Amino acid sequence: MSRSFLFLHGWRNLRPAGHWQYQTAMHLAARGEIVEYPSMPMPDTPQLDEWLSVFESSWKRMKGERIVVAHSLGTTLWFHAAARGFVADRVLLVAPAGPTFLKEEKLVSSFDSLPPKLADPKWRVVCSDVDPFCIEGAVNWLSPEDFDLIPGGGHLALSDGYGNWPSLLQWCVEPQTRIVER
């Protein structure tokens, strides 16, 4: 069975080559996997409708098992897509942006009205206990059934040292893999 991976980056992310999303996407593509890693428009001043349009274009190109790997504001994009009826076979939500950040940061205001249903048993959350973009703590406000907590990991971004991330890459291939610090 074929499978496709869709990587959704976050706010102010210009997809730097060292970031774990970029690294993981490139490793998967080198293995012959189908990978969609769209560059979202205006990453500094994102608009939900524009990001959803890019998401939908990428979604249409996916084949077989659909796997979503989202980071930060990309997780919020996934919440909105799922509320519109998009269903993935597997979803990995890394360092979700929290409700306080979404409400207080004016540059992402089009994303702040979160859909009522934010959890699905197939979704795994990977988060830190000290994420400045999710002061509520993703485990607390999402109450996921499946999660990996990274102590002291910050926002799990390149600036926090998250470039090449072997266990995350392994999860993409083997979903039972637990995701640990890089």
C-alpha positions, 0 to 999 in steps of 0.5 A, spaced: 500 500 500 502 506 498 502 512 503 503 520 503 506 524 508 504 532 508 508 536 513 505 543 515 509 548 518 508 553 523 508 561 524 514 564 521 517 558 519 521 559 512 522 551 512 529 552 514 534 546 511 536 544 519 529 544 521 526 537 523 520 537 519 525 539 513 530 534 515 524 528 516 521 530 509 528 530 505 529 523 508 522 520 507 523 523 500 530 520 499 527 513 501 522 514 495 516 516 499 511 521 497 512 527 501 508 534 500 511 539 504 508 546 502 511 553 503 505 556 506 503 563 504 505 569 508 508 565 514 509 572 518 502 574 517 498 568 516 491 567 513 487 561 515 483 561 508 490 562 504 493 556 508 487 552 507 487 553 500 494 550 500 493 545 504 487 542 500 492 543 494 497 538 497 491 534 500 489 532 493 496 530 490 496 525 496 495 517 495 494 511 499 495 512 506 495 519 508 499 521 514 500 528 517 506 531 521 504 538 523 508 543 527 506 549 531 501 553 527 500 547 522 497 543 528 492 549 528 491 548 521 490 541 521 484 542 527 481 547 522 482 542 516 479 536 520 473 540 522 472 541 515 471 533 514 479 532 512 481 525 515 488 522 515 490 515 517 495 518 522 496 525 525 502 527 529 501 534 532 508 537 534 508 543 539 501 545 538 500 552 539 495 553 545 489 557 545 492 563 549 497 564 544 492 564 538 488 569 542 493 574 544 498 574 538 494 579 533 498 576 527 495 569 527 488 572 529 485 568 523 486 562 526 484 563 533 477 560 533 478 553 534 473 548 532 470 544 538 473 537 537 480 537 537 482 530 539 481 524 535 484 517 537 489 516 531 492 523 533 499 523 537 501 529 540 508 530 541 510 536 546 514 539 551 513 541 558 515 548 557 513 551 550 512 558 550 507 558 545 502 553 549 503 556 556 496 551 557 500 545 556 498 541 550 497 535 554 492 539 559 488 542 554 488 537 548 487 531 553 490 526 548 490 519 548 497 518 545 502 523 547 510 523 548 512 529 553 519 532 551 521 535 558 525 541 557 524 541 549 521 548 549 517 549 542 521 543 539 523 548 533 530 548 530 532 554 535 531 549 541 536 544 537 531 540 534 534 539 527 535 531 525 530 527 529 531 520 529 525 517 533 520 522 529 523 520 522 522 512 525 515 514 527 513 516 520 515 509 518 513 505 524 507 508 528 508 504 534 515 508 535 515 513 541 518 519 540 524 521 544 529 527 545 533 528 539 
